[in-house]
Amino acid sequence: MIFLEKLTAVARVNNSWLCIGLDPEPEKLPQGVGVLEFCHAIIEATHDLVCAYKPNSAFFEALGAEGWASLKSTIEAVPRNIPVILDAKRSDIGNTGRAYARAAFDHLGADAITVNPYMGYDSVEPFFEYRDKGVFILCRTSNPGSADFQSLRCDGKSLYRVVAEKVGEWNKHGNLGLVVGATQPEELKDIRQSHPTLPLLIPGVGAQGGSLEQAVRYGADVNGKLAIINSSRQILYASSGPDYAAIARRVAQALRDEINCYRTE
């Protein structure tokens, strides 16, 4: 199934545009709980509340070979009707880019990936070739240093707007989207108005301080859809006790319901 079809189908079934980021930090896990057990428990507890999961590859890669195996197992644990967005921020030219794409899509089985556009079209084009997969290009990110480059003026426009325009041009197969942080609400509003049909992956609510209401109102399309609101730490580490999965579900459900309150559908 094409990524966007899979995304919208499960969003309808679960009545949800909540994405849970799987960022397992060993020092924050409940005592005696390993990374794989933790991720599986979170997925089991929340799979009926989400439109997607977003494992961050860095937290798994940092654990070496065991972590890579855990990443693959975590992706396999997600019900097949729910898309997995691999947060890897990859890009490179030629054979290297194609190898990154094969690793994400053919080996790990991800449904989508985040990529960095800084090296230009030929560095991200290998991912576009997987027409049934989603590709989210970093546009206006949620980190404090994002303005160092993304707000620079380029031919009279902010660089993030140039990136968004390029993605609109590149979207020949209808499988591209943008990463736009909730901590930049005016830029999010601007990007949605300029690109009404692109799915937006929106991190930055919760621990990073972005407004959930603004993320939904400014990020959703005219039908109240296509705003994938990501939350990681707020859900994952709501409890450090043996009830961590149950509490994660409670927080995820509250976030899902709050998102729906702000949607205009």
C-alpha positions in Angstrom: 0.0 0.0 0.0 1.2 3.5 -0.8 2.4 5.4 2.3 -0.1 8.2 2.2 -3.0 5.8 1.7 -1.8 3.7 4.6 -1.5 6.8 6.8 -4.9 8.2 6.0 -6.6 4.8 6.4 -5.3 4.2 9.9 -5.9 7.9 10.9 -9.5 7.4 10.0 -9.8 4.0 11.8 -8.1 5.3 15.0 -9.5 8.8 14.6 -6.0 10.0 15.3 -3.3 12.2 13.9 -1.0 11.4 16.8 2.4 9.9 16.0 4.5 8.4 18.9 8.2 8.9 18.6 10.1 5.9 19.9 13.3 7.4 21.4 14.4 4.8 23.9 17.1 6.2 26.2 18.4 3.4 28.4 19.0 5.6 31.4 15.4 6.7 31.4 13.8 3.3 31.1 12.1 1.7 34.1 14.4 -0.4 36.2 15.0 -3.8 34.7 13.3 -3.0 31.4 15.4 -3.3 28.2 15.0 -1.2 25.0 13.2 -3.9 23.0 10.8 -4.8 25.8 10.1 -1.1 26.4 9.3 -0.3 22.8 7.2 -3.4 22.3 5.2 -2.5 25.4 4.6 1.0 24.3 3.4 -0.2 20.9 1.1 -2.8 22.4 -0.4 -0.2 24.8 -1.0 2.5 22.2 -1.5 1.0 18.7 -5.2 1.9 18.6 -4.5 5.6 19.4 -2.0 6.6 16.7 -1.6 7.3 13.0 2.1 6.4 13.0 5.2 5.5 15.0 8.5 7.3 14.5 11.5 5.4 15.8 14.6 7.6 16.0 17.4 5.4 14.6 20.1 7.2 16.7 19.0 5.8 20.0 19.1 2.3 18.5 22.4 2.7 16.6 24.1 3.9 19.8 23.6 0.4 21.2 25.7 -1.2 18.4 24.7 -4.4 16.7 22.1 -5.2 19.4 20.5 -1.8 18.9 20.2 -2.3 15.1 18.5 -5.7 15.7 16.2 -4.0 18.2 15.3 -1.3 15.7 14.3 -4.0 13.1 12.3 -5.9 15.8 10.6 -2.8 16.9 9.5 -1.9 13.4 8.3 -5.5 12.9 6.2 -5.2 16.2 4.1 -2.4 14.8 0.8 -3.6 13.3 1.1 -3.7 9.5 -1.7 -1.2 9.0 0.2 1.5 10.9 3.0 3.3 9.1 6.5 3.5 10.5 8.4 6.7 9.9 12.1 6.1 10.4 13.6 9.3 11.8 17.1 9.0 10.4 17.6 12.4 8.6 19.7 10.6 5.9 21.0 11.9 2.6 24.0 11.4 0.4 24.9 11.3 -3.2 24.9 8.4 -5.7 25.4 4.9 -4.4 25.6 6.0 -0.8 22.1 7.5 -0.9 20.8 4.4 -2.6 22.4 2.3 0.2 20.7 4.4 2.9 17.4 4.0 1.1 17.8 0.2 0.8 18.7 0.0 4.5 15.6 1.9 5.5 13.1 0.4 3.2 14.3 -3.0 2.1 16.1 -4.2 5.2 14.3 -2.4 8.1 10.9 -2.3 6.4 10.1 1.3 7.2 7.2 2.9 5.4 8.7 6.4 5.4 11.9 8.2 6.3 13.2 11.7 7.2 15.9 13.1 5.0 18.1 16.2 4.9 18.0 18.4 1.7 21.2 20.3 2.3 23.2 18.4 -0.4 20.5 19.0 -3.0 18.3 16.9 -5.3 20.7 14.1 -6.1 21.2 13.3 -2.4 17.5 12.7 -1.8 16.4 11.4 -5.1 17.3 7.7 -4.3 14.6 7.8 -1.6 12.0 9.3 -4.0 12.5 6.2 -6.3 10.6 4.1 -3.7 7.2 5.4 -4.9 5.2 3.5 -2.3 7.3 5.0 0.5 7.0 8.4 2.2 9.9 10.8 2.4 9.8 13.7 4.8 12.2 16.5 4.0 13.6 18.7 6.8 12.2 22.2 6.3 11.7 24.3 9.4 12.9 22.3 12.4 12.0 22.6 16.0 15.5 22.9 17.5 16.8 26.3 18.9 19.6 26.5 16.3 17.3 26.0 13.3 17.4 29.7 12.5 21.1 29.6 11.9 20.5 28.5 8.3 16.7 28.0 7.8 15.9 31.7 8.3 18.6 33.0 6.0 17.4 35.0 3.1 17.8 33.5 -0.3 16.6 35.5 -3.4 14.4 37.4 -1.1 12.9 34.4 0.7 13.7 32.5 3.9 15.7 29.4 3.1 13.0 27.2 4.6 10.5 28.5 2.0 12.9 27.7 -0.8 13.2 24.2 0.5 9.4 23.8 0.7 9.0 25.1 -2.8 11.6 22.7 -4.1 9.8 19.8 -2.4 6.6 20.9 -4.1 8.5 20.7 -7.4 10.0 17.3 -6.6 6.8 15.7 -5.5 6.1 14.0 -8.9 4.9 10.7 -7.3 2.9 12.2 -4.4 5.0 10.6 -1.7 6.8 13.6 -0.2 6.1 15.6 2.9 7.8 18.2 5.1 9.2 18.3 8.7 8.0 21.5 10.3 8.4 22.1 14.0 5.6 23.1 16.4 8.0 25.6 18.0 7.8 27.7 14.8 4.0 28.3 14.6 4.1 31.3 12.1 6.4 29.5 9.8 4.2 26.4 10.1 1.1 28.4 9.2 3.0 29.9 6.2 4.1 26.5 4.9 0.6 25.0 5.2 -0.9 27.9 3.3 1.7 27.6 0.6 1.5 23.8 0.4 -2.0 22.8 1.2 -1.8 19.2 0.1 1.6 18.1 1.6 1.6 15.9 4.7 3.5 17.7 7.5 5.4 15.9 10.2 5.3 18.2 13.2 7.6 17.5 16.2 8.2 19.9 19.0 5.0 19.7 21.2 5.3 18.8 24.8 8.9 18.7 26.1 10.2 21.1 23.4 7.5 23.7 24.3 5.5 23.9 21.1 1.7 24.7 21.4 -0.4 21.7 20.5 -3.3 23.9 19.6 -1.3 25.9 17.1 0.4 22.8 15.7 -3.0 21.4 14.8 -4.7 24.6 13.7 -1.8 25.8 11.6 -0.5 22.4 10.4 -3.7 20.6 9.4 -5.1 20.9 5.9 -8.6 22.4 5.3 -10.1 19.0 6.2 -8.4 18.8 9.5 -6.0 16.2 8.2 -2.3 15.6 7.1 -0.8 17.1 10.3 1.2 14.3 11.9 1.7 15.5 15.4 4.6 13.8 17.0 5.1 13.3 20.7 8.0 11.3 22.2 9.2 12.0 25.7 5.9 13.3 27.0 4.4 9.8 26.4 7.3 7.5 26.8 8.5 8.7 30.1 5.2 9.7 31.7 6.0 7.0 34.3 9.2 5.3 35.3 7.4 2.6 37.3 6.1 -0.8 36.3 2.9 0.9 35.1 4.8 2.8 32.4 2.9 1.3 29.5 -0.5 2.0 31.1 0.4 5.6 31.9 1.9 6.0 28.4 -1.5 4.9 27.0 -3.3 7.4 29.2 -1.2 10.3 28.1 -1.4 9.3 24.4 -5.2 9.0 24.6 -5.4 12.5 26.2 -3.2 13.9 23.5 -5.1 12.2 20.7 -8.4 13.6 22.1 -6.9 17.1 22.5 -5.7 17.0 18.9 -9.2 16.1 17.7 -10.7 19.0 19.7 -8.6 21.4 17.6 -9.2 19.8 14.2 -11.6 21.6 11.9 -13.0 18.4 10.2 
